[in-house]
Amino acid sequence: MRPSAVDTDERPFVLVWEVTQACELACEHCRADAQPRRHPDELTTAEGKELLDDAADFGDGQLVVLSGGDPLARDDLVELVEYGTERGLRMTLTPSGTSSLTPAVIADLADAGLQRMALSLDGASAEAHDAFRGETGSFEETVAAAEAAREAGLPLQINTTVCETTVEELPALRERVADLGAVLWSVFFLVPVGRGRVLDPISPDRAERVMEWLHEVSDEARFGVKTTEAPHYRRVGLQRAADAGEGPGGDGSSGPRDGSDTPRDGTAAPDADAIGRRSGIRAGNGFAFVSHVGEVYPSGFLPESAGNVREDDLVDVYRNAHLFESLRDPDGFRGKCGACPFRTVCGGSRSRAYAHTGDPLASDPLCSYVPEEYDGPLPWDSQTEPTSAD
């Protein structure tokens, strides 16, 4: 199923299952507050297969991401990938870069039907990456795993966290992503949850500049570029296209350029009637997350439960839970996000709004754009100058 065919009222484009919180690493930004040992109340293999059965009820080709912690801490991982593949799911994986991720394991996962592997690089050198990940040797193991994935025929995605610690690494990381032959670079803008609460985010103005630069990278690179928890990347793309005198999405298209799982950002016109629900993914709108103990969240970065798969039907929770419905209604957003003309194509990070205010419908403090007609309070740090709407 092509991304443009997904009705996000009915199904998530991306369903993430955090199969465990166990991990050998102690990454500075870890959302999961990962621990060395597995939680005794994790979903069992049988319960995991029931979850995958439920995921298949969303429809053919549902994308499932197995995340952690480190999914390789579970000894049934290959079995789960194989089962999900048999149920018609598109199974992908975000393992940690550790010694457990051997070429043999990667080959077994590929044979089981895995369709993509996403590895994290937060520094272009061993020194920078290992410091951020809290483990000497993580960089070398990650690069070796990327090479093994290529040998196994697995498409590779590289994930990178953007914060004050890592932002200067981005140009060199761009070259590293290209050298590794990745098909997609997923750039995550820090949300202060888990261990990430102690890290410093970049300012809204700098985030704007980074997103403009990422659009330039997207124009030039052979790999796709997407952002995570920064849906205003789409707004930046639309403004950039308008400044260039181009039509919607530059070329009038609304699908992905590169065949990647995520629609290319900045490809929809800022017209709510024309866009509808094709505007892209954000927490609760095209995205859902199941925790290691079965809680159903709009996102792993928005840990507000709408149910538990041990008692509740996953499809029903996604489609009908009040929390999810409210996150799919941009007209209900508050503050400048609610007044923004780009709210249907962007909507702001609901996770970051929740992390800062406890209200998932509040404004995203990372976005510097101020609607001309808005004269209410602004959510950013007092040291940051906003970007005008002009």
Secondary structure, DSSP 8 states (H G I E B T S, - for coil): --GGG--TTT--SEEEEE---B-S---TT-TT--BSS--TTS--HHHHHHHHHHHHTT-TT-EEEEESS-GGGSTTHHHHHHHHHHTT-EEEE---SSTT--HHHHHHHHHTT--EEEEE-S-SSHHHHHHHHTSTTHHHHHHHHHHHHHHTT--EEEEEEESTTTGGGHHHHHHHHHHTT-SEEEEEE----GGGGGS----HHHHHHHHHHHHHHHHH-SSEEEEES-THHHHHHHHHHHHTT-BTTBTS--S-SS--SS--TT-S-S-HHHHTTTT--BTTBSEEEE-TT-BEESBTTB---S-BTTTS-HHHHHHH-HHHHHHT-GGG--HHHHH-TTTTT----HHHHHHHHS-TTS--TT--B--TT--S---S-TT---B---
